[in-house]
Amino acid sequence: MTAPSPRPVLRVSNLVKHFPVRRGVLGRQVGAVHAVDEVSFDLHPGRSLGLVGESGSGKTTTGRTVMGLVQATSGTVELDGV
């Protein structure tokens, strides 16, 4: 029997970030760029995590959103359960 794993230090659940596309004199939103869609992962104590993907796949946006530099469209980010 294995011991239960400790609570994750970082838990990201269903993270979504869309950037609006605006056009015209009034700056109306005509669409959205779906930069990150439904990203989820847990980071446990003593472990590391790497984000790997093609250019433009949302790695930097995911990192910035997790750090709170960019506001998520939806989803949750928990650091030490908060």
C-alpha positions, -999 to +999 in steps of 0.1 A: +000+000+000+014+034-009+011+065+012-013+092+000+004+119-021+007+153-003-016+181-013-003+199-045+016+231-040+000+245-072-033+233-087-045+248-120-080+237-131-096+243-165-076+275-172-090+295-201-076+328-215-092+345-245-080+379-258-106+401-275-102+412-311-115+448-315-122+467-348-137+499-359-138+534-346-158+523-315-135+494-308-162+468-308-152+433-301-155+412-333-139+380-321-115+365-297-081+348-298-083+315-278-048+316-263-053+289-236-082+264-235-089+241-205-054+237-192-052+216-159-023+203-139-011+198-103+024+205-090+034+185-060+061+193-034+096+183-047+085+180-083+090+202-113+069+210-143+078+219-178+055+234-205+064+222-239+048+231-272+051+247-305+055+285-309+022+302-303+007+273-284+000+293-252+030+284-230+038+320-220+002+330-216-004+300-193+026+310-172+016+347-170-020+337-161-009+313-134+014+340-119-015+365-120+001+389-145-028+383-169-064+377-157-079+344-166-111+343-186-122+313-165-107+285-144-090+284-111-054+287-098-047+275-062-014+281-045-011+261-012-049+256-012-057+293-016 
